[in-house]
Amino acid sequence: MSAVKSKNTLLEKRVFSLLRKSGLKFKIHYGKVIGNPDIATPSIKRAVFIDSDFWHGWRYPKWRHKLNRDFWVNKIEANRKRDRKVNRALRRVGWKVLRVWEHDLEKDFAGTVRKIEKYLK
C-alpha cells in the first residue's frame, strides 16, 4: 500500500490535462484552504476533490463487513469523517465543493470532466 499515491495519480493527471486543454485556469492540490482540494479556483471559491472509491468509502456500508482488520475500518471511517468536516469547513467560508468519484471517471471520463469544467466556469 505504500506505493499508492495520494497526489498526481494517473487519473488526476488525465483530468488536469483535459481541463487545461479546455482553457481553464486552476490550482492543483491547493494548500491555502483546508483539505487541499485536488482542483481549486480561488477567485470564485470552487473546490473539486477526486475521491478514490476504496479510500473514501464509496458505498462503504455495503462492503464494510468484508474488511478483515480494524485498521482498515478505522482508516476508511476516519477518511469519510474528515471529508465531511472539510466540506463543512469550506462551505462555512464561502467555498462550493464538488466531489467526484473514481468510478464516475472510469465509467464516463469525458462526461465527468465536462461536469467538472461546467462547475468551474
C-alpha positions in Angstrom: 0.0 0.0 0.0 3.0 2.3 0.3 3.0 2.6 -3.5 -0.5 4.1 -3.6 -0.2 7.7 -4.4 -2.4 10.4 -2.9 -1.4 13.2 -5.3 -0.9 13.3 -9.0 -2.4 9.9 -9.7 -2.8 9.0 -13.4 -6.5 9.7 -13.2 -5.9 13.2 -11.7 -3.2 13.9 -14.4 -5.6 13.0 -17.1 -8.3 15.3 -15.6 -5.9 18.2 -15.2 -4.7 17.8 -18.7 -8.1 17.8 -20.3 -9.3 20.8 -18.2 -6.2 22.8 -19.2 -6.8 21.9 -22.9 -10.3 23.4 -22.5 -8.6 26.7 -21.4 -9.4 26.6 -17.7 -7.0 28.1 -15.1 -6.9 26.4 -11.8 -4.6 25.4 -8.9 -3.8 21.8 -8.1 -3.6 20.5 -4.6 -4.3 24.0 -3.3 -2.9 24.2 0.2 -4.2 27.6 1.3 -7.6 26.1 2.3 -8.5 23.2 4.5 -8.5 19.8 2.7 -6.0 20.7 -0.1 -8.5 20.4 -3.0 -7.3 18.5 -6.0 -8.5 21.3 -8.2 -9.3 24.8 -6.9 -10.3 28.2 -8.4 -9.7 30.6 -5.5 -11.1 33.6 -7.4 -14.6 32.1 -7.4 -14.1 29.8 -4.4 -14.7 26.4 -6.1 -13.0 23.2 -5.0 -13.0 19.8 -6.6 -11.9 16.6 -4.9 -11.3 13.4 -6.9 -12.0 10.6 -4.4 -10.9 7.0 -4.7 -13.7 4.6 -4.2 -11.8 2.5 -1.7 -10.0 5.1 0.4 -13.0 7.4 0.6 -15.6 4.7 1.1 -18.0 4.8 -1.8 -21.0 2.7 -0.7 -18.9 1.8 2.4 -21.8 0.4 4.5 -22.3 -2.3 1.8 -18.8 -3.7 2.0 -17.5 -2.7 5.4 -18.2 -6.3 6.7 -15.6 -7.6 4.2 -12.7 -5.8 5.8 -10.8 -8.2 7.9 -8.9 -5.7 10.1 -9.9 -2.9 12.4 -7.1 -0.9 10.9 -9.0 -0.6 7.5 -12.3 0.1 9.2 -10.8 2.9 11.3 -8.9 4.3 8.3 -11.8 4.5 5.9 -14.2 5.8 8.6 -11.7 8.5 9.5 -11.3 9.4 5.9 -15.1 9.7 5.5 -15.4 11.8 8.7 -12.6 14.1 7.5 -14.2 14.5 4.1 -17.5 15.7 5.8 -15.5 18.0 8.1 -13.6 19.5 5.1 -16.9 20.0 3.1 -18.5 21.9 6.1 -15.4 24.0 6.8 -15.0 25.1 3.1 -18.7 25.9 2.8 -18.6 27.9 6.0 -16.0 30.2 4.5 -17.9 30.6 1.2 -16.5 27.8 -1.0 -18.5 25.5 -3.1 -17.4 21.8 -3.1 -17.7 19.1 -5.7 -16.6 15.6 -5.0 -16.0 13.3 -8.0 -15.8 9.5 -7.5 -13.1 7.4 -9.2 -15.7 5.1 -10.7 -17.5 8.0 -12.3 -14.3 9.0 -14.2 -13.7 5.4 -15.2 -17.2 4.9 -16.4 -17.6 8.2 -18.3 -14.3 10.1 -18.3 -15.2 12.8 -20.8 -18.7 13.4 -19.4 -17.4 13.6 -15.8 -14.6 16.1 -16.9 -17.3 18.2 -18.7 -19.2 18.2 -15.4 -16.1 19.5 -13.6 -15.5 22.0 -16.3 -19.0 23.4 -16.2 -18.8 23.6 -12.4 -15.6 25.6 -12.5 -16.9 28.2 -15.1 
